[in-house]
């Protein structure tokens, strides 16, 4: 827990990382691997020093999953190996560089789920002196009647569709299929213990339970079909932090992905079956007192992505008892916080948690690292490195 007194030593706004909590989360996530390796989702971290600290914390952590081709190049330049770009990309300039890097011994794997992407990548290899490693993204969403449960990404859902794409890939010597990925977002990314939403929680928990078996059988069928086709996969990737418990038990899966659990943002308070330790905070200075009970801070409008809702806004957590104003919320430049009992002064700080993990790092150049209630280091974020990938 970041102490209020310690935070007074810093310049504000500031992003704070509790290294003790981060290390604890590294150990607890590693314990859930069940004999598989864990690939780190960089979108949930967005800091090279933090990524390297996690990778070095346990041999179970192997490779990363990034979100941009330019990011993949940056990661390779920083000495990070085994990079999987988790989303299809089309920009020819960075893709040419990636083909070249692969030709020089790096392993950067691109994501595909369509013939158009494969044809485009093959055309790039004719210009670049290199080749592409590929991973096929498979849709893991489920349906119950007319209700779609999951995310809208890959069109590939059956073994027939996957085999058809694999056969196309095999026509091109400059493309090498390494693995398949299936992200069960409806398990990993949906909380089932939201406050004051009992009926919704019950419905989500029910659909999660039903989805888990469907996902397992779909993945088994596809992996078996690929084996029958003579395809030797290097990896079968599944899951996210929110589905480690179930995805790690699937025999067809060889590696897991985790990211948000290392920082344990607010949304991770709303899962029924696991709990990690909050590690990342941001601190805002009180710059105004418009009324005796309202303290207006500089900054704070760090609302997270996803379905818009109250659960995506940051939460003041220290001093305890703070509430955002329902008609103003977290502002672009200023954020008022209401306290019924607390007495703060201008110049004091209020500590918040963000709803999601890595997005908050795009608002700060550095992360102030704390251990044993002392400042022990300062880590640059991607933004602090002068990088903006999305």
GUBA-238521 format. One record per residue (C-alpha): residue in one letter; x, y, z. Coordinates in steps of 0.02 Angstrom, whole numbers, padded with zeros to 5 digits, always signed. Example, Ala and Ser with C-alpha at 12.3 -4.5 7.8 and 13.67 -1.06 7.14 Angstrom:
<nodes>
A+00615-00225+00390 S+00684-00053+00357 
</nodes>
This chain:
<nodes>
X+00000+00000+00000 X+00070+00170-00048 X+00076+00284+00103 X+00002+00456+00095 X+00147+00532+00192 X+00277+00462+00071 X+00187+00530-00080 X+00211+00708-00015 X+00395+00697-00067 X+00354+00691-00252 X+00305+00809-00392 X+00126+00788-00451 X+00034+00716-00542 X+00138+00557-00520 X+00122+00374-00566 X+00171+00258-00423 X+00220+00074-00429 X+00227-00031-00271 X+00369-00151-00317 X+00330-00267-00170 X+00153-00289-00238 X+00216-00311-00417 X+00339-00447-00362 X+00203-00532-00262 X+00089-00533-00414 X+00231-00604-00521 X+00247-00750-00399 X+00060-00782-00388 X+00033-00777-00577 X+00181-00894-00604 X+00102-01017-00482 X-00050-01028-00595 X+00048-01083-00750 X+00015-01269-00722 X+00171-01321-00818 X+00146-01199-00962 X+00245-01043-01004 X+00171-00868-00987 X+00186-00734-01121 X+00171-00556-01054 X+00042-00439-01133 X+00137-00277-01158 X-00020-00170-01178 X-00050-00197-00993 X+00128-00146-00942 X+00196-00014-01064 X+00367+00004-00982 X+00527-00086-01035 X+00602-00094-00858 X+00441-00169-00790 X+00432-00296-00932 X+00612-00349-00900 X+00581-00361-00712 X+00434-00479-00742 X+00530-00583-00871 X+00676-00603-00750 X+00566-00646-00600 X+00531-00826-00650 X+00580-00944-00795 X+00395-00973-00827 X+00387-00801-00909 X+00441-00822-01089 X+00410-00698-01228 X+00289-00553-01247 X+00130-00514-01341 X+00132-00336-01407 X+00001-00231-01497 X+00091-00138-01638 X+00223-00178-01771 X+00322-00023-01723 X+00314-00080-01542 X+00381-00252-01594 X+00531-00168-01676 X+00560-00061-01521 X+00551-00214-01408 X+00676-00308-01516 X+00795-00159-01508 X+00781-00165-01318 X+00839-00346-01316 X+00671-00429-01287 X+00654-00594-01380 X+00509-00701-01442 X+00387-00564-01487 X+00209-00604-01542 X+00109-00461-01617 X-00063-00503-01548 X-00163-00413-01682 X-00157-00409-01873 X-00067-00259-01948 X-00057-00188-02124 X+00073-00049-02120 X+00204-00102-02248 X+00347+00004-02180 X+00365-00077-02007 X+00317-00247-02078 X+00463-00237-02201 X+00578-00201-02054 X+00507-00349-01959 X+00538-00466-02107 X+00716-00401-02112 X+00741-00427-01924 X+00676-00605-01937 X+00803-00635-02075 X+00939-00577-01953 X+00891-00701-01818 X+00752-00614-01721 X+00584-00699-01692 X+00440-00578-01717 X+00277-00666-01758 X+00134-00580-01850 X-00050-00619-01822 X-00163-00669-01967 X-00341-00726-01988 X-00375-00696-02174 X-00309-00733-02348 X-00289-00545-02381 X-00165-00526-02238 X-00064-00677-02295 X-00055-00615-02473 X-00002-00442-02412 X+00137-00512-02301 X+00201-00623-02439 X+00210-00473-02556 X+00314-00379-02427 X+00441-00520-02415 X+00477-00498-02601 X+00538-00321-02564 X+00623-00356-02397 X+00767-00474-02372 X+00680-00582-02242 X+00526-00681-02199 X+00378-00687-02080 X+00333-00801-01937 X+00144-00816-01921 X+00013-00854-01790 X-00170-00885-01832 X-00300-00799-01723 X-00454-00905-01687 X-00619-00837-01626 X-00659-00903-01452 X-00823-00811-01427 X-00980-00911-01386 X-01164-00885-01422 X-01317-00923-01318 X-01472-00901-01425 X-01457-00726-01498 X-01330-00671-01368 X-01148-00653-01423 X-01026-00679-01278 X-00849-00625-01319 X-00759-00504-01437 X-00779-00472-01623 X-00609-00506-01698 X-00559-00659-01799 X-00683-00737-01923 X-00606-00910-01895 X-00710-01021-01784 X-00701-01197-01855 X-00563-01321-01893 X-00612-01316-02077 X-00582-01128-02087 X-00415-01142-01998 X-00354-01286-02108 X-00401-01188-02263 X-00295-01041-02205 X-00149-01154-02158 X-00147-01230-02331 X-00135-01055-02407 X+00010-01011-02291 X+00100-01170-02344 X+00098-01110-02524 X+00220-00971-02480 X+00399-01021-02432 X+00431-00851-02354 X+00294-00876-02224 X+00315-00997-02078 X+00170-01041-01964 X+00226-01054-01782 X+00066-01058-01683 X-00117-01023-01654 X-00198-00906-01528 X-00373-00900-01456 X-00419-00763-01332 X-00570-00809-01227 X-00613-00628-01186 X-00781-00674-01111 X-00688-00769-00974 X-00528-00668-00957 X-00598-00493-00977 X-00769-00492-00895 X-00792-00472-00709 X-00926-00573-00620 X-00922-00489-00450 X-00972-00310-00487 X-01039-00211-00340 X-01229-00188-00332 X-01258-00293-00491 X-01312-00461-00421 X-01420-00515-00569 X-01289-00467-00698 X-01155-00557-00598 X-01261-00715-00592 X-01291-00709-00781 X-01107-00679-00821 X-01052-00819-00703 X-01175-00938-00785 X-01118-00896-00962 X-00935-00908-00911 X-00964-01082-00843 X-01051-01135-01004 X-00919-01053-01114 X-00769-01137-01034 X-00815-01311-01095 X-00860-01249-01269 X-00694-01158-01284 X-00596-01311-01226 X-00680-01427-01352 X-00661-01303-01496 X-00476-01281-01462 X-00449-01470-01446 X-00537-01502-01613 X-00433-01372-01704 X-00267-01429-01631 X-00307-01610-01671 X-00357-01566-01849 X-00194-01474-01875 X-00097-01625-01812 X-00194-01736-01932 X-00145-01615-02070 X+00038-01639-02024 X+00058-01464-01952 X+00186-01451-01811 X+00142-01303-01701 X+00275-01220-01593 X+00143-01147-01477 X-00043-01142-01440 X-00080-00980-01348 X-00233-00951-01242 X-00309-00841-01111 X-00272-00685-01013 X-00249-00647-00829 X-00435-00667-00797 X-00440-00845-00866 X-00276-00917-00799 X-00371-01035-00684 X-00465-01121-00826 X-00354-01099-00979 X-00203-01172-00889 X-00299-01336-00868 X-00324-01361-01055 X-00205-01494-01124 X-00209-01418-01299 X-00138-01252-01235 X+00052-01238-01222 X+00069-01057-01164 X-00038-00928-01075 X-00045-00740-01088 X-00054-00625-00937 X-00036-00437-00917 X-00162-00342-00812 X-00136-00450-00659 X+00039-00382-00630 X-00029-00207-00593 X-00199-00271-00531 X-00305-00119-00579 X-00481-00083-00518 X-00571-00200-00638 X-00480-00346-00559 X-00574-00313-00397 X-00731-00375-00486 X-00683-00557-00517 X-00754-00692-00406 X-00618-00825-00415 X-00453-00734-00391 X-00376-00579-00315 X-00207-00497-00347 X-00126-00355-00250 X-00151-00177-00316 X+00020-00116-00373 X-00005+00038-00482 X-00075+00205-00422 X-00075+00386-00474 X-00068+00535-00358 X-00146+00706-00391 X-00117+00867-00294 X-00260+00962-00215 X-00255+01135-00294 X-00425+01207-00243 X-00559+01193-00108 X-00721+01255-00187 X-00819+01201-00031 X-00764+01136+00141 X-00794+00954+00085 X-00737+00959-00096 X-00552+00952-00144 X-00512+00988-00326 X-00358+00900-00395 X-00250+00940-00546 X-00271+00805-00680 X-00367+00643-00661 X-00468+00615-00820 X-00391+00446-00852 X-00545+00349-00904 X-00514+00174-00970 X-00568+00092-01134 X-00705-00037-01158 X-00893-00027-01137 X-00927+00145-01065 X-00983+00138-00886 X-00951+00192-00709 X-00829+00048-00686 X-00707+00128-00812 X-00673+00287-00713 X-00530+00302-00587 X-00566+00287-00402 X-00492+00392-00260 X-00428+00268-00132 X-00321+00369-00010 X-00364+00453+00102 X-00510+00329+00110 X-00688+00388+00090 X-00664+00499-00064 X-00797+00502-00201 X-00802+00579-00374 X-00947+00698-00405 X-01083+00613-00508 X-01110+00768-00617 X-00926+00802-00650 X-00826+00641-00633 X-00639+00635-00676 X-00597+00791-00775 X-00485+00829-00922 X-00377+00944-00814 X-00460+00951-00643 X-00550+00821-00537 X-00652+00867-00383 X-00662+00737-00244 X-00793+00741-00105 X-00749+00689+00073 X-00880+00688+00209 X-00755+00685+00353 X-00578+00706+00287 X-00491+00874+00309 X-00362+00909+00174 X-00264+01064+00130 X-00211+01137-00036 X-00048+01051-00078 X-00100+00883-00006 X-00119+00737-00127 X-00256+00610-00160 X-00207+00437-00224 X-00311+00349-00357 X-00318+00182-00447 X-00356+00170-00633 X-00486+00048-00698 X-00370-00040-00822 X-00186-00082-00814 X-00071-00013-00949 X-00172+00130-01020 X-00130+00246-00875 X+00055+00233-00923 X+00017+00333-01081 X-00018+00484-00968 X+00150+00485-00878 X+00333+00489-00931 X+00396+00390-00783 X+00341+00270-00647 X+00399+00310-00471 X+00448+00143-00394 X+00421+00115-00208 X+00479-00026-00095 X+00466-00036+00093 X+00381+00133+00085 X+00535+00215+00006 X+00570+00280-00169 X+00694+00155-00241 X+00691+00185-00429 X+00612+00276-00576 X+00558+00177-00730 X+00521+00259-00897 X+00355+00219-00978 X+00339+00198-01168 X+00286+00381-01170 X+00440+00428-01070 X+00545+00337-01202 X+00467+00453-01331 X+00360+00313-01404 X+00176+00318-01450 X+00115+00160-01536 X-00075+00181-01525 
</nodes>
